[in-house]
Amino acid sequence: MTRYMTAGAAALATSLALGTAAMADTTPDLRGTWLGSYTTVQPSHYYKGDQPRFNQAEWMLDVQMQEDNVFWGPSKWRREGDTEWNEYEATGTISLDGSGSIGIVETSPLVIGANALIDARYEDGKIFADFRSLRNGTTYSTVLERQVN
């Protein structure tokens, strides 16, 4: 019986090692600065207007740390023409199924809870992202491209 248990434990260890290797093969390295521009819309009630507001803006995701399939970095945005960035933090996970699906949560250091949920996909060296604010109703889609220094 001990011989079978040892063989089972060895098989499990081999399976886990192969799974980790497979994950490394399919998990992209997202470290670096990603930038995209977009059109966003805010509901009229957010700024007490009678029409929704459309803005041109840009988003920068600076992935500074990644371990396996999870990552962290500053998430910044600014309206077209602005020089100052609005800064948040982003934590994300890359799906283990090899699909390139990415889930990101954006948070603010000054507010408890999430600022936004972002569904994304890594494909052909780009991040295709759909942003949904949980605070003010802002939504947008953008394509983030890695910036080369």
C-alpha positions as CSV (number, residue, x, y, z in Angstrom):
1,M,0.0,0.0,0.0
2,T,2.9,2.4,0.8
3,R,4.4,1.7,-2.6
4,Y,1.1,2.8,-4.3
5,M,0.8,5.9,-2.1
6,T,4.4,6.9,-3.0
7,A,3.7,6.4,-6.7
8,G,0.5,8.5,-6.4
9,A,2.4,11.3,-4.6
10,A,5.1,11.2,-7.3
11,A,2.5,11.4,-10.0
12,L,0.8,14.3,-8.3
13,A,4.1,16.2,-7.9
14,T,4.9,15.6,-11.6
15,S,1.5,16.8,-12.6
16,L,1.9,20.0,-10.5
17,A,5.3,20.6,-12.0
18,L,4.0,20.2,-15.5
19,G,1.1,22.5,-14.8
20,T,3.4,25.2,-13.5
21,A,5.6,24.8,-16.6
22,A,2.5,25.0,-18.9
23,M,1.3,28.1,-17.1
24,A,4.7,29.8,-17.6
25,D,4.5,29.0,-21.4
26,T,1.0,30.5,-21.8
27,T,1.2,33.5,-19.3
28,P,2.4,36.6,-21.0
29,D,4.9,38.9,-19.2
30,L,2.9,42.2,-18.9
31,R,5.6,44.2,-17.1
32,G,6.1,47.6,-18.6
33,T,4.2,50.7,-19.5
34,W,1.0,50.4,-21.6
35,L,-0.8,53.3,-23.2
36,G,-4.1,53.8,-25.0
37,S,-6.5,56.6,-26.0
38,Y,-10.2,56.5,-25.9
39,T,-13.5,58.3,-25.9
40,T,-15.4,58.1,-22.6
41,V,-18.9,59.0,-21.6
42,Q,-20.2,60.1,-18.2
43,P,-23.9,60.2,-17.3
44,S,-25.5,63.7,-17.0
45,H,-26.3,63.4,-13.3
46,Y,-22.6,63.0,-12.4
47,Y,-21.8,66.6,-13.1
48,K,-25.3,68.0,-13.0
49,G,-25.7,68.6,-16.7
50,D,-28.7,68.0,-18.9
51,Q,-26.7,65.8,-21.4
52,P,-24.1,63.1,-20.9
53,R,-20.5,64.3,-21.3
54,F,-18.1,62.8,-23.9
55,N,-14.4,63.2,-23.4
56,Q,-11.2,62.2,-25.2
57,A,-8.6,60.8,-22.8
58,E,-5.7,58.4,-22.4
59,W,-5.0,55.6,-19.9
60,M,-1.6,54.4,-18.8
61,L,-1.2,51.1,-17.1
62,D,2.3,50.7,-15.7
63,V,2.7,47.0,-14.7
64,Q,5.7,47.1,-12.3
65,M,5.4,43.7,-10.6
66,Q,4.2,40.4,-11.9
67,E,4.4,37.0,-10.2
68,D,3.1,34.0,-12.2
69,N,-0.3,35.1,-13.5
70,V,-1.0,38.1,-11.1
71,F,0.3,41.7,-11.4
72,W,0.3,45.1,-9.8
73,G,1.0,48.7,-11.0
74,P,-0.1,52.3,-11.1
75,S,-3.2,53.0,-13.3
76,K,-3.3,56.6,-14.6
77,W,-5.6,58.6,-16.8
78,R,-5.9,62.1,-18.0
79,R,-8.2,64.1,-20.3
80,E,-7.0,65.2,-23.7
81,G,-5.0,68.5,-23.2
82,D,-4.3,67.9,-19.4
83,T,-0.7,67.5,-18.3
84,E,-1.4,66.0,-14.8
85,W,-2.3,62.3,-14.4
86,N,-5.0,61.0,-12.0
87,E,-3.4,58.1,-10.3
88,Y,-4.9,54.8,-9.0
89,E,-3.6,51.3,-8.4
90,A,-4.4,48.3,-10.5
91,T,-4.2,44.6,-9.5
92,G,-4.8,42.0,-12.1
93,T,-4.9,38.3,-12.9
94,I,-4.3,36.6,-16.2
95,S,-6.6,33.6,-16.7
96,L,-4.9,30.2,-16.4
97,D,-6.9,28.7,-19.3
98,G,-4.5,30.1,-22.0
99,S,-7.2,32.4,-23.5
100,G,-5.4,35.7,-22.7
101,S,-8.3,36.9,-20.6
102,I,-7.4,39.4,-17.9
103,G,-9.3,40.7,-15.0
104,I,-8.2,44.0,-13.4
105,V,-9.5,45.9,-10.4
106,E,-8.6,49.6,-10.0
107,T,-8.5,51.1,-6.5
108,S,-7.9,54.5,-5.0
109,P,-5.7,54.9,-1.9
110,L,-8.2,57.4,-0.5
111,V,-11.4,55.4,-0.9
112,I,-12.4,52.0,0.4
113,G,-13.5,49.6,-2.3
114,A,-12.9,49.3,-6.0
115,N,-13.0,52.3,-8.3
116,A,-13.4,50.3,-11.5
117,L,-13.6,46.8,-13.0
118,I,-11.8,46.2,-16.2
119,D,-12.2,43.1,-18.4
120,A,-9.3,42.7,-20.8
121,R,-7.7,40.3,-23.2
122,Y,-4.0,40.0,-24.2
123,E,-3.8,39.3,-27.9
124,D,-1.1,39.9,-30.6
125,G,1.0,41.9,-28.1
126,K,-1.8,44.3,-27.2
127,I,-4.2,44.6,-24.3
128,F,-7.9,45.1,-25.4
129,A,-9.7,46.6,-22.3
130,D,-13.3,47.4,-21.4
131,F,-13.4,49.8,-18.4
132,R,-16.4,50.2,-16.1
133,S,-16.3,52.8,-13.3
134,L,-18.1,51.8,-10.1
135,R,-18.2,55.3,-8.8
136,N,-19.3,57.7,-11.5
137,G,-20.7,55.6,-14.4
138,T,-17.9,56.2,-16.8
139,T,-17.3,53.6,-19.4
140,Y,-14.9,53.1,-22.3
141,S,-12.9,50.6,-24.4
142,T,-9.4,51.0,-25.5
143,V,-6.4,49.1,-26.9
144,L,-3.3,49.4,-24.8
145,E,0.1,49.2,-26.5
146,R,3.4,48.5,-24.8
147,Q,5.6,51.6,-24.8
148,V,9.3,51.0,-25.7
149,N,11.8,53.0,-23.8
